[in-house]
Amino acid sequence: TGSLNGNSGHGGRFRRGGDRSDTGSLNGNSSHGGSRFRRGQGSDHGSNKLIESAQGVDKIAAEETKYLTISRILVIFVILFIAAIVSTGAYIFLDRSEQDNYDDRYEHVANTAKDAVEFHVKNVFKSASALSRTLSAEAKALKLDFPFVTYPTFETLCGNARDQGGYETLFYSPFVDFTDLPAWNNYSLQNQGWIQDSREVAIAYSEGELSQDDYVDESIIPLIYVGGLGTDVEFAPSYGQGPYMPLWMQSPPPFRPTVINFDSYNFLRITIDASIQARQPVMSEVQDLSLLAETVLKAEEHAKFHENILDTEGANTFDHPHSQMYTPIFEEPNDDSSKVVGTINAIVAWDRYMTDLLPEGTRGVYCVVKNTCDQAYTYKLNGNQALFVGSGDLHETKYDGTEVILPFYDLKRPNETAKIWGHCLYSYHLYASQEFEDKYLDSSALPLTLVVASTFFFIVAVFFLYDWFLKRRNSKILDVAAKTSAIVSSLFPSNVRDRLLNNAAANEKNAAPVEKNEEVGGKNRMKLKNFLQSEAEMDSLTDNNDTNSHDYAELHVYGSKPIADIFPETTIMFADIVGFTAWSSTREPTQVFTLLENIYKSFDDIATRRRVFKVETVGDCYVAVCGLPDPRSDHAVVMSRFARACLKRMQELVHKLEVMLGPDTADLSMRIGLHSGPVTAGVLRGERARFQLFGDTMNTASRMESTGEKGMIQMSQETADYLTVAGKGSWIFPRDEKVVAKGKGRLQTYWLASEGPEHHRTSSTVEEQSVEIVAAQPLQLDKSERLVKWNGDLLLKLLKEIEASRDPSVTQRTEES
């Protein structure tokens, strides 16, 4: 690992490694390496050095550019303030305009829907009233008396009404008194031929879509009945004495004739009575008309009627909301005060009136059909189509404020009719949705505002560009200063760094160095006392005469006196890795540096915590000192604790690294030597200036290390005396034999005990005040056992990699087998 054959004041090994130590420091390999731009790397001690140096440069720059910075900030603030005001105003204006456009669009949609609903209302109610008058007049023209009236052109008359009113089905039902019941039963049986006539008309108008095969050929039930439209029936008068209202004629013609003579008055008396009392068309609540399937209409024909309504696949359109509208037929045409002789029952499918409500391309408007009977059904309108959402009010409650109510009724006497019990008034409730908002509220205000703001930011950018050119030269100077300060900080104590920087600045001006430690280093005064000459003394020396100045210049080649001082009370530690040379000769370079970096990084961290100054690393030798640049009386105690902590940490690291770095790594250990005494410290200036220590104390400390033993801390008599005076005599015990040190003769030395009384205190918060645990000897594990363990770990790692690289299917088959 080196020899002590050098002739310098501190041993050949110490000098020989100097250049490598400097190179390592500048490359960031030691705790002092790095620059201002690498503050996060290295140890905490190195980071503190870099931060301290950067702060010094930043303070100078702040003082020099304070007013310029204030002006720059003021200009930028004014520009940004104006930009904020203009951009905010533009955004408010554009957002309001956008909201107004959105409101106008929704209002247009609502007005379009309103016009369509009014059109539907007019057709629904007017068509039924017109058909009622037509049937009354037709009976007069045929000279037929109610209830014995059959219309030969019923399918033609009702077909036109269905097309105009949008009804799904129309029924004609006459009133039959109890006294007319036998006559009606005979009449209905004899006149059922209208069914075939209506079917022929319907087939003719279907343009080939219908045929006789689409109908069930069977006879009607010749008696008025109630029940399941042909099944499970009960015949009049067993269930009541009338009046009766049988379903007599139907358009389109019935799929099965058994629906004829079903007593609708018994089925929905309250709504029929309401229409008679109101003397105009009224609607029932939403009814379950699934019983009409395959009797009144085939399911396929019913589905065609709802083809413009979107629904879930497989849904039954009979489950969509249907109401019945009853319109009274008066005995005298155009006289609604005459006797009511029957009714027209229209099946109103609300799906039919959901189409074509919105302008083409409009999407995402909810329409909730509500009635005064506390029922609600929700549709989602998309242009000329609608989606049945379900029963209940299912619109997005976020848009309650967009509600538009459209009445779906036409009453001659609204106030009086609304009070009649037994019928329901319907209305449409329109609501916007998120989909509608996303389409028509396109948030263009923000992009336009950003365009306005970007104009101001462009002005700011131009200003910054101008300012950048203005600051470019100063920035380069500051960067160089910061880097220089960081590099110097990594090599020297802070006070020495300050003096070096001052000297460099003074030399730039061809003037004597000026001490401004307060400006650069804050309140800390220089503590390498007497190694500098004050400005006054330097001036008096250089002003005596030209000869003196010439002699001074020759004597001090750098223009100033050297930066050096003597420190009378210090303790120096030399720590060498035992067995490193043999170990490193069988390892890759990366493995060697992995070991050294882990060990020395740990030592640096301990040194920072214990305020020990690391001098340098020379190969596998670590040199540190306590008592400078800040003198302290307990330097021997602190260094002893530091040595113990380093020895303990070394033992821990080599055992952890053995798996990575191979066998014999755990056999490595430290040999540490301590010596106390005066030392000369300073900066040896030159091309590779370094902070160095000189003196016999360095030599003796090196001898304490070289004559020591593996895993032991050997100290000189001087260090032992300091510990005894400090009350730590229990820490040491004399070595059995005296050692022979080169140039020193036979010396009595002492061993530092491996553990102190406070070895149980391991908390980092008390680490500054206690002695850490260190192991005197490495764990005496059997070498063969450790070698086997290491090979076993490597083999296990390889097996895991092989298993992970296998095809998962192969692995699964292997596990199953």
C-alpha positions in Angstrom: 0.0 0.0 0.0 2.9 2.3 -0.1 6.0 3.1 1.9 7.3 5.8 4.2 10.6 6.4 2.4 9.7 10.0 1.4 11.7 12.8 2.8 8.9 15.3 3.2 7.7 16.4 6.6 4.8 14.0 6.6 6.0 10.9 4.8 6.3 9.8 1.2 2.9 8.2 1.0 1.3 11.4 2.0 3.1 13.4 -0.7 2.9 10.8 -3.4 -0.9 10.7 -3.4 -1.3 14.4 -3.5 -2.0 14.8 -7.2 -4.4 11.9 -7.3 -6.2 13.3 -4.3 -6.6 16.6 -6.0 -7.9 15.0 -9.1 -10.3 12.9 -7.2 -11.6 16.0 -5.3 -12.2 17.9 -8.5 -14.0 15.0 -10.1 -16.4 14.7 -7.2 -15.0 11.5 -5.8 -14.2 12.9 -2.3 -16.5 14.7 0.1 -15.1 18.0 -1.0 -15.6 17.6 -4.8 -18.1 19.1 -7.1 -19.0 22.6 -8.1 -21.8 25.1 -7.6 -23.9 23.3 -10.1 -23.6 19.9 -8.3 -24.7 20.8 -4.8 -26.9 17.7 -4.4 -23.9 15.3 -5.0 -21.3 14.0 -2.6 -21.4 14.0 1.1 -23.3 16.5 3.4 -19.9 18.0 4.2 -19.1 18.6 0.5 -22.6 20.0 -0.1 -22.3 22.4 2.8 -19.0 23.7 1.3 -20.5 24.2 -2.1 -23.6 25.9 -0.7 -21.5 28.2 1.4 -19.3 29.2 -1.5 -22.2 29.8 -3.8 -23.9 31.9 -1.2 -20.9 34.1 -1.0 -20.8 34.7 -4.7 -24.6 35.3 -4.8 -24.3 37.9 -2.1 -21.7 39.8 -4.0 -23.8 39.6 -7.2 -26.9 40.7 -5.3 -25.1 43.8 -3.9 -23.8 44.8 -7.3 -27.1 44.3 -9.2 -29.7 45.2 -6.6 -31.0 48.3 -8.2 -30.9 46.8 -11.7 -32.9 43.8 -10.5 -35.4 46.1 -8.8 -35.9 48.0 -12.1 -36.2 44.8 -14.0 -38.8 43.4 -11.7 -40.7 46.7 -11.8 -40.9 46.7 -15.6 -41.9 43.0 -15.7 -44.5 43.6 -13.0 -46.0 46.5 -14.9 -46.2 44.5 -18.1 -47.7 41.5 -16.4 -50.1 43.7 -14.4 -51.4 45.2 -17.7 -51.5 41.8 -19.2 -53.5 40.5 -16.3 -56.1 43.3 -16.5 -56.5 43.1 -20.3 -56.6 39.3 -20.4 -59.1 39.2 -17.5 -61.3 41.8 -19.3 -61.0 39.9 -22.6 -61.9 36.7 -20.9 -64.9 38.1 -19.1 -66.2 39.7 -22.3 -65.6 36.6 -24.4 -67.1 34.3 -21.8 -70.2 36.4 -21.5 -70.5 36.5 -25.3 -70.1 32.7 -25.5 -72.7 32.3 -22.7 -75.1 34.6 -24.5 -74.6 32.6 -27.7 -75.2 29.4 -25.8 -78.4 30.8 -24.2 -79.5 32.0 -27.6 -79.0 28.6 -29.1 -80.9 26.9 -26.3 -83.7 29.4 -26.6 -83.8 28.7 -30.3 -84.0 25.0 -29.6 -86.7 25.5 -27.0 -88.7 27.7 -29.4 -88.4 25.1 -32.2 -89.6 22.4 -29.8 -92.4 24.7 -28.7 -93.6 25.2 -32.2 -93.5 21.4 -32.8 -95.4 20.6 -29.6 -98.1 23.2 -30.4 -98.4 21.6 -33.9 -98.7 18.1 -32.3 -101.3 19.4 -29.7 -103.4 21.0 -32.4 -103.4 17.8 -34.5 -104.0 15.4 -31.6 -107.0 17.3 -30.1 -108.4 18.8 -33.3 -108.3 15.6 -35.3 -110.2 13.7 -32.6 -112.9 16.4 -32.4 -113.2 16.6 -36.1 -113.6 12.8 -36.3 -116.3 12.9 -33.6 -118.3 15.4 -35.6 -117.8 13.4 -38.8 -119.1 10.2 -37.3 -122.1 12.1 -35.8 -122.9 13.6 -39.2 -122.3 10.2 -41.0 -124.9 8.5 -38.7 -127.4 11.3 -39.5 -126.7 10.9 -43.2 -127.2 7.1 -43.0 -130.3 7.6 -40.8 -129.0 5.3 -38.2 -129.9 5.4 -34.6 -127.3 5.0 -31.8 -126.1 2.6 -30.6 -126.9 0.5 -33.7 -124.5 2.3 -36.0 -121.9 0.8 -38.3 -119.8 3.0 -40.6 -119.1 1.4 -44.0 -116.2 3.8 -44.6 -114.8 3.7 -41.0 -111.3 2.6 -42.0 -111.0 5.3 -44.5 -112.3 8.0 -42.2 -110.1 6.9 -39.3 -107.1 6.2 -41.4 -106.9 9.9 -42.3 -107.5 10.9 -38.6 -104.7 8.6 -37.5 -102.3 10.0 -40.0 -103.1 13.6 -39.0 -103.3 13.1 -35.2 -100.5 10.5 -34.9 -102.7 8.0 -33.0 -101.6 4.4 -32.7 -105.2 3.0 -32.7 -108.7 4.4 -32.8 -111.8 2.8 -31.3 -115.5 3.7 -31.7 -117.6 2.7 -28.7 -121.3 3.4 -28.5 -123.3 3.7 -25.3 -125.6 0.6 -24.8 -128.3 0.7 -22.2 -129.3 -2.3 -20.2 -132.6 -2.5 -22.1 -130.8 -2.6 -25.5 -128.4 -5.4 -24.4 -130.2 -8.3 -26.1 -130.7 -6.3 -29.3 -127.0 -5.3 -29.3 -125.8 -8.8 -28.9 -127.8 -9.8 -32.0 -126.8 -6.7 -33.9 -123.0 -7.1 -33.3 -123.1 -10.8 -34.4 -125.0 -9.9 -37.6 -122.9 -6.8 -38.6 -119.3 -8.1 -37.9 -118.7 -8.1 -41.6 -117.2 -4.6 -41.3 -114.0 -6.3 -39.9 -113.3 -8.0 -43.3 -114.2 -4.8 -45.2 -111.7 -2.7 -43.1 -109.0 -5.4 -43.5 -109.4 -5.2 -47.3 -109.1 -1.4 -47.2 -106.0 -1.6 -44.9 -104.4 -4.2 -47.2 -105.0 -2.0 -50.2 -103.4 1.0 -48.5 -100.4 -1.0 -47.2 -98.9 -1.3 -50.7 -98.1 -5.0 -50.3 -96.9 -5.0 -46.7 -100.1 -6.6 -45.4 -102.2 -9.6 -46.5 -105.0 -11.7 -45.2 -102.5 -14.0 -43.6 -101.5 -11.3 -41.2 -104.9 -11.5 -39.5 -106.7 -14.2 -37.4 -109.8 -15.4 -39.1 -112.3 -15.9 -36.3 -115.7 -14.7 -35.1 -116.3 -12.0 -32.6 -117.6 -12.6 -29.1 -121.3 -11.9 -29.6 -121.8 -10.6 -26.0 -120.5 -7.6 -24.1 -117.9 -8.7 -21.7 -115.1 -7.8 -19.4 -111.9 -9.6 -18.7 -108.8 -10.4 -20.7 -109.8 -9.3 -24.1 -111.2 -12.7 -25.1 -109.9 -14.9 -22.3 -111.2 -15.3 -18.8 -114.2 -13.2 -19.6 -117.4 -12.3 -17.7 -120.4 -11.4 -19.8 -122.9 -8.6 -19.2 -125.2 -8.2 -17.3 -123.5 -10.5 -14.7 -121.1 -7.8 -13.7 -123.4 -4.8 -13.8 -126.7 -3.2 -15.1 -125.0 -0.8 -17.5 -124.6 1.4 -19.3 -122.1 -0.4 -21.4 -119.6 0.9 -23.9 -118.4 -2.0 -26.1 -115.5 -1.6 -28.5 -117.3 -1.9 -31.7 -115.1 -0.6 -34.5 -111.3 -0.3 -34.7 -108.8 1.3 -37.0 -106.5 -0.3 -38.0 -108.7 -3.4 -38.1 -108.1 -5.8 -35.2 -105.5 -8.6 -35.5 -107.9 -10.8 -33.6 -111.7 -10.1 -33.6 -112.1 -11.2 -30.0 -111.4 -7.6 -28.9 -114.8 -6.6 -30.2 -117.5 -6.1 -27.6 -115.0 -5.5 -24.8 -116.6 -3.1 -22.3 -114.3 -0.1 -22.2 -116.6 1.8 -19.9 -116.1 -0.7 -17.2 -112.3 -0.6 -17.9 -111.8 3.2 -17.7 -115.0 4.7 -16.4 -113.5 7.8 -14.7 -111.8 9.1 -17.8 -114.8 8.5 -20.0 -117.0 10.4 -17.5 -114.5 13.2 -17.4 -114.7 13.5 -21.2 -118.5 13.6 -21.0 -118.4 16.2 -18.3 -115.8 18.3 -20.1 -117.6 17.9 -23.4 -114.2 17.6 -25.2 -111.2 15.2 -25.6 -109.4 14.4 -22.3 -106.5 12.0 -21.6 -106.1 9.2 -19.1 -103.0 8.5 -17.0 -100.3 6.4 -18.6 -101.7 2.9 -19.0 -100.1 -0.6 -19.3 -101.4 -1.6 -22.7 -99.4 -4.8 -23.0 -102.7 -6.7 -23.0 -103.3 -5.2 -26.5 -100.4 -7.1 -27.9 -101.4 -9.8 -30.4 -105.1 -8.9 -30.1 -105.5 -5.3 -31.2 -102.1 -5.1 -32.9 -99.3 -7.5 -33.8 -96.1 -6.8 -32.0 -94.3 -6.3 -35.3 -96.8 -3.7 -36.5 -96.5 -2.0 -33.1 -92.7 -1.9 -33.3 -92.9 -0.2 -36.8 -94.9 2.6 -35.3 -92.1 3.2 -32.8 -89.2 2.8 -35.3 -87.9 6.4 -34.8 -87.5 5.8 -31.1 -84.1 4.4 -30.0 -84.2 1.9 -27.3 -82.1 -0.9 -25.8 -81.9 -4.0 -27.9 -84.7 -6.4 -27.3 -86.9 -3.9 -25.4 -90.7 -4.2 -25.7 -92.2 -1.1 -27.2 -95.5 -1.8 -25.4 -93.6 -0.8 -22.2 -93.1 2.7 -23.5 -95.7 5.2 -22.2 -99.2 5.1 -23.8 -102.3 7.1 -22.8 -105.9 6.8 -23.9 -107.7 9.9 -25.1 -111.5 9.8 -25.0 -113.5 12.1 -27.2 -117.3 12.3 -26.8 -119.6 11.7 -29.9 -122.7 13.9 -29.7 -126.1 12.9 -31.0 -126.4 16.1 -33.0 -123.5 17.2 -35.2 -121.8 20.4 -34.2 -123.8 20.6 -31.0 -121.7 19.7 -28.0 -124.7 20.3 -25.7 -126.6 17.4 -27.1 -126.6 13.8 -25.8 -123.4 11.9 -25.7 -124.1 8.6 -27.6 -120.5 7.2 -27.7 -116.8 8.0 -27.6 -113.8 7.8 -29.8 -110.9 6.2 -27.9 -107.5 7.1 -29.3 -104.3 5.2 -28.1 -101.7 8.0 -27.8 -98.1 6.7 -28.0 -95.9 9.4 -26.6 -93.0 8.1 -28.7 -94.8 9.5 -31.7 -94.6 13.1 -30.5 -90.9 13.0 -29.5 -89.7 13.0 -33.1 -88.9 16.1 -35.1 -88.9 18.3 -32.0 -85.4 19.7 -32.4 -83.5 21.3 -35.3 -81.4 18.9 -37.4 -78.0 18.2 -35.7 -79.1 19.3 -32.3 -78.2 16.7 -29.6 -78.4 16.2 -25.9 -81.8 17.7 -24.8 -83.8 15.9 -22.3 -87.6 15.9 -22.5 -89.5 14.7 -19.5 -93.2 14.0 -20.1 -95.1 14.8 -16.9 -98.8 14.8 -16.0 -101.0 16.0 -13.2 -101.4 12.4 -12.1 -97.8 12.4 -10.7 -96.3 10.4 -13.6 -93.1 11.2 -15.5 -91.2 9.5 -18.4 -87.9 10.7 -19.7 -86.6 10.9 -23.3 -83.3 12.1 -24.7 -83.8 14.1 -28.0 -81.2 13.9 -30.7 -82.3 15.8 -33.8 -85.3 14.0 -35.3 -84.8 10.9 -33.2 -85.4 10.2 -29.5 -84.1 7.7 -27.0 -86.5 6.4 -24.3 -84.5 6.7 -21.1 -87.0 5.2 -18.7 -89.8 5.9 -16.2 -89.3 8.9 -13.9 -87.6 12.2 -14.2 -84.1 11.2 -15.2 -82.7 14.4 -16.6 -79.3 15.7 -15.3 -80.2 17.7 -12.2 -77.2 20.0 -12.9 -79.3 21.7 -15.6 -82.5 22.3 -13.6 -82.1 26.0 -14.3 -82.6 25.3 -18.1 -86.1 23.9 -17.7 -88.6 25.0 -20.3 -92.3 23.8 -19.8 -94.5 23.2 -22.9 -98.2 22.3 -22.2 -99.6 19.3 -24.2 -103.3 20.0 -23.9 -105.9 22.1 -25.6 -108.9 23.0 -23.4 -111.9 25.1 -24.4 -112.5 26.0 -20.8 -109.1 25.5 -19.1 -110.1 26.6 -15.6 -113.2 24.5 -15.4 -111.8 21.5 -17.2 -108.7 21.3 -15.1 -110.8 20.9 -12.0 -112.7 17.8 -13.4 -111.5 14.7 -11.7 -110.6 11.6 -13.7 -108.2 12.9 -16.4 -104.6 14.1 -16.6 -103.0 17.2 -18.1 -99.7 16.5 -19.8 -96.7 18.8 -20.4 -93.2 18.6 -21.8 -90.3 19.7 -19.6 -87.1 20.4 -21.6 -83.6 20.4 -20.0 -80.1 20.9 -21.4 -77.4 18.3 -20.8 -73.7 18.0 -20.6 -73.6 16.8 -24.1 -75.5 19.8 -25.3 -73.3 22.2 -23.3 -70.1 20.6 -24.6 -71.3 21.0 -28.2 -72.5 24.6 -28.0 -70.5 26.0 -25.1 -67.1 25.4 -26.8 -65.0 27.4 -24.3 -63.4 29.5 -27.0 -63.0 32.4 -24.5 -60.0 30.7 -22.9 -58.0 30.2 -26.2 -58.7 33.7 -27.3 -57.7 35.1 -23.9 -54.5 33.1 -24.2 -53.8 34.7 -27.6 -54.2 38.1 -26.0 -52.0 37.1 -23.0 -49.4 35.6 -25.3 -49.0 39.0 -27.0 -48.0 40.5 -23.7 -45.8 37.5 -22.9 -44.1 38.1 -26.3 -43.3 41.6 -25.2 -41.9 40.2 -22.0 -39.9 37.7 -23.9 -38.4 40.5 -26.1 -37.6 42.3 -22.9 -35.9 39.2 -21.4 -34.0 38.7 -24.6 -32.7 42.2 -24.4 -31.9 41.7 -20.7 -30.2 38.4 -21.5 -27.8 40.1 -23.8 -27.2 42.8 -21.2 -26.6 40.2 -18.5 -24.6 37.8 -20.6 -21.2 39.1 -19.8 -21.9 39.5 -16.1 -23.5 36.1 -15.9 -20.4 34.5 -17.4 -18.2 36.3 -14.8 -20.4 35.2 -12.0 -20.5 31.6 -13.2 -16.7 31.5 -13.3 -16.5 33.0 -9.9 -19.0 30.6 -8.5 -17.2 27.6 -10.0 -13.9 28.9 -8.8 -15.3 29.4 -5.3 -16.8 26.0 -5.3 -13.6 24.3 -6.4 -11.6 26.2 -3.8 -14.2 25.4 -1.1 -13.8 21.7 -1.9 -10.0 21.9 -1.3 -9.7 24.4 1.6 -11.3 25.5 4.8 -13.7 28.4 4.3 -11.4 31.1 5.8 -8.5 29.9 3.6 -10.8 30.0 0.6 -11.8 33.6 1.4 -8.2 34.7 1.5 -7.3 33.0 -1.7 -10.2 34.6 -3.5 -9.2 38.0 -2.2 -5.6 37.6 -3.3 -6.8 36.6 -6.7 -9.0 39.7 -7.0 -6.1 41.9 -5.8 -3.7 40.4 -8.3 -6.2 41.1 -11.1 -5.9 44.8 -10.2 -2.2 44.7 -9.6 -2.7 45.7 -6.1 -1.9 44.4 -2.7 -4.3 41.8 -1.4 -7.1 43.3 0.7 -8.7 41.3 3.5 -12.5 41.5 3.3 -13.4 38.5 5.1 -16.5 40.1 6.5 -17.8 40.7 3.0 -17.1 37.3 1.6 -17.3 35.0 4.5 -19.9 36.7 6.7 -19.1 37.3 10.3 -16.5 34.6 10.6 -13.0 36.1 11.0 -9.9 34.2 9.8 -8.8 31.7 12.3 -5.5 30.8 10.8 -4.0 33.5 13.0 -0.9 35.4 12.1 -0.4 33.7 8.7 -1.6 36.8 6.9 -0.2 40.3 7.0 -2.7 43.1 7.3 -3.2 45.6 4.5 -1.5 48.3 6.4 1.6 46.2 7.0 1.7 45.2 3.4 1.4 48.8 2.3 4.2 49.9 4.6 6.4 47.1 3.3 5.9 47.9 -0.3 6.2 51.6 0.1 9.6 51.8 1.8 11.6 51.9 -1.3 12.0 50.3 -4.7 14.7 48.0 -3.5 12.5 46.6 -0.7 9.6 46.2 -3.1 11.9 44.4 -5.5 13.2 42.1 -2.7 9.6 41.5 -1.6 8.5 40.6 -5.1 11.4 38.2 -5.4 10.8 36.8 -2.0 7.0 36.3 -2.5 6.5 35.1 -6.1 2.7 35.2 -5.8 2.6 38.9 -4.7 1.7 38.1 -1.1 2.9 36.2 1.9 2.0 32.5 2.0 -1.2 31.5 3.7 0.0 29.4 6.6 0.0 29.1 10.4 1.0 26.8 13.2 -1.6 25.1 15.3 -0.1 24.0 18.6 -2.8 21.5 19.7 -4.1 19.0 17.2 -4.7 15.3 16.8 -4.0 13.6 13.5 -5.3 10.2 12.3 -3.8 8.0 9.7 -6.1 5.0 8.7 -4.9 2.3 6.3 -6.8 -0.6 4.9 -4.9 -3.8 5.8 -4.7 -6.4 3.0 -5.9 -3.9 0.4 -3.0 -4.4 -2.0 -3.4 -8.2 -2.2 -7.2 -7.9 -2.4 -7.2 -5.2 -5.1 -4.8 -7.1 -7.3 -7.5 -9.8 -7.9 -10.4 -7.3 -8.5 -11.8 -5.3 -11.4 -11.1 -1.5 -11.2 -14.8 -0.9 -10.6 -14.8 -3.3 -7.6 -11.8 -1.5 -6.1 -13.5 1.9 -6.4 -16.8 0.6 -5.1 -15.0 -0.5 -1.9 -13.1 2.8 -1.5 -16.0 5.0 -2.3 -18.3 3.3 0.2 -15.7 3.3 2.9 -14.5 6.9 2.4 -18.0 8.3 1.9 -19.0 6.8 5.3 -15.9 8.3 6.9 -16.7 11.7 5.4 -20.2 11.6 6.8 -18.8 10.7 10.3 -16.2 13.5 10.0 -18.9 16.1 9.2 -21.0 15.1 12.2 -18.0 15.1 14.6 -16.5 18.3 13.1 -13.3 16.5 12.1 -11.4 18.0 9.1 -10.6 15.5 6.4 -7.2 16.4 4.9 -7.1 13.9 2.0 -7.1 10.3 0.9 -3.9 8.8 -0.4 -4.5 5.5 -2.1 -6.1 3.4 0.6 -4.9 5.7 3.4 -7.4 8.2 5.0 -5.9 11.3 6.7 -7.9 13.5 9.1 -7.1 16.1 11.7 -9.0 17.6 14.7 -8.1 21.0 16.2 -7.9 23.0 13.0 -9.0 25.3 11.4 -11.1 25.8 14.5 -9.0 25.1 17.6 -10.6 23.0 20.3 -9.3 21.6 23.6 -11.0 18.2 23.3 -9.3 17.4 20.0 -7.9 14.1 21.3 -11.2 12.9 22.6 -13.1 13.8 19.4 -10.5 12.1 17.3 -10.6 8.9 19.4 -14.3 8.8 19.0 -14.0 9.4 15.3 -11.4 6.6 15.0 -13.7 4.2 16.8 -16.6 5.1 14.6 -14.5 4.7 11.4 -13.3 1.3 12.5 -16.8 0.1 13.4 -18.2 1.3 10.1 -15.4 -0.4 8.2 -16.2 -3.7 9.7 -19.9 -3.3 8.8 -19.3 -2.3 5.3 -16.8 -5.1 4.3 -19.3 -7.7 5.5 -22.2 -6.1 3.6 -20.0 -5.8 0.4 -18.7 -9.3 0.5 -21.5 -10.7 -1.6 -21.0 -8.0 -4.2 -17.2 -7.9 -4.2 -16.4 -11.5 -3.5 -14.6 -13.6 -0.9 -11.9 -12.2 1.3 -13.6 -8.8 1.3 -14.7 -9.4 4.9 -11.1 -10.1 5.8 -10.2 -6.5 5.1 -9.8 -4.2 8.2 -8.3 -0.9 9.2 -5.1 -0.1 11.0 -5.4 3.3 12.6 -2.7 5.5 14.2 -3.3 8.7 16.3 -0.8 11.3 17.4 -1.3 14.7 19.0 1.0 17.8 18.7 1.6 21.0 16.9 1.3 21.1 13.1 2.0 23.7 10.4 -1.0 24.1 8.1 -1.4 26.2 5.0 -1.9 26.4 1.3 1.0 25.4 -0.9 0.2 27.6 -3.8 1.0 26.6 -7.4 -0.6 25.1 -10.4 -2.4 22.5 -8.1 -2.7 24.3 -4.9 -3.7 22.2 -1.9 -4.3 22.7 1.8 -1.5 20.6 3.5 -0.1 19.8 6.9 3.6 19.6 7.7 5.6 18.8 10.8 6.8 16.0 13.0 3.3 15.3 14.2 2.4 14.1 10.8 5.4 11.8 10.7 4.6 10.4 14.1 1.0 9.8 13.3 2.0 7.9 10.2 4.4 5.8 12.3 1.6 5.0 14.8 -0.4 3.7 11.9 2.4 1.7 10.2 3.5 0.0 13.4 -0.1 -0.8 14.5 -2.0 -4.0 14.1 -5.0 -5.0 12.1 -8.3 -3.9 13.6 -6.6 -1.8 16.3 -6.2 1.9 17.1 -2.7 2.7 18.2 -1.9 6.1 19.7 1.2 7.9 21.0 2.1 8.8 24.5 1.1 12.4 23.8 -2.4 11.5 22.7 -2.8 9.1 25.7 -1.8 12.0 28.0 -4.5 14.2 26.5 -7.1 11.5 27.1 -6.0 11.0 30.6 -6.2 14.7 31.4 -9.7 14.7 29.8 -10.8 11.9 32.2 -10.8 9.2 29.5 -7.9 7.1 30.9 -10.2 4.1 31.0 -10.3 4.2 27.2 -6.6 3.3 26.8 -4.2 0.5 27.8 -0.5 0.3 27.1 0.9 -1.9 24.4 2.9 -4.8 25.8 6.1 -4.1 23.9 7.6 -0.8 22.8 7.6 -0.1 19.0 10.5 0.9 17.0 9.6 3.9 14.7 11.9 5.2 12.0 13.6 8.3 13.2 12.0 8.0 16.6 13.6 5.0 18.2 11.7 2.9 20.7 8.3 4.4 21.7 5.8 3.5 24.3 2.4 3.4 22.6 -1.2 2.7 23.7 -4.2 0.9 22.3 -7.6 2.6 22.3 -10.2 0.3 23.8 -12.7 -0.9 21.3 -15.8 0.0 23.4 -16.5 2.8 25.7 -19.0 2.9 28.6 -21.5 4.6 26.4 -21.5 1.9 23.7 -25.2 1.2 24.1 -26.2 4.7 22.9 -26.6 4.4 19.2 -29.0 7.2 18.4 -27.8 9.7 15.9 -29.0 12.6 18.1 -26.5 11.6 20.9 -23.8 10.6 18.5 -22.0 13.9 19.0 -21.7 13.3 22.8 -21.0 9.5 23.0 -18.6 6.9 21.8 -19.8 4.7 19.0 -19.5 1.0 19.1 -16.6 -0.4 17.2 -15.5 -4.0 16.9 -11.9 -4.6 17.9 -11.5 -7.5 15.5 -13.5 -8.5 12.4 -16.0 -11.3 13.0 -13.9 -14.5 13.1 -16.1 -16.4 10.8 -14.6 -19.5 9.2 -13.2 -18.5 5.9 -14.4 -21.7 4.2 -17.9 -21.2 5.6 -18.0 -17.6 4.2 -16.7 -18.8 0.8 -19.4 -21.5 0.6 -22.1 -18.9 1.6 -20.9 -16.5 -1.0 -21.0 -19.1 -3.8 -24.4 -20.3 -2.6 -25.8 -16.8 -2.8 -24.4 -16.4 -6.4 -25.8 -19.7 -7.4 -29.3 -18.9 -6.0 -29.3 -15.6 -7.9 -28.4 -17.3 -11.2 -31.1 -19.9 -10.7 -33.7 -17.2 -10.1 -32.6 -15.4 -13.3 -32.9 -18.7 -15.3 -36.4 -19.4 -13.8 -37.6 -15.9 -14.6 -36.3 -16.1 -18.3 -38.3 -19.3 -18.9 -41.5 -19.4 -21.0 -44.4 -18.9 -18.6 -46.3 -21.8 -20.2 -43.4 -24.1 -19.8 -43.1 -23.1 -16.1 -46.8 -23.7 -15.6 -46.7 -27.2 -17.2 -43.7 -28.0 -15.0 -45.5 -26.9 -11.8 -48.6 -28.9 -12.8 -46.5 -32.0 -13.4 
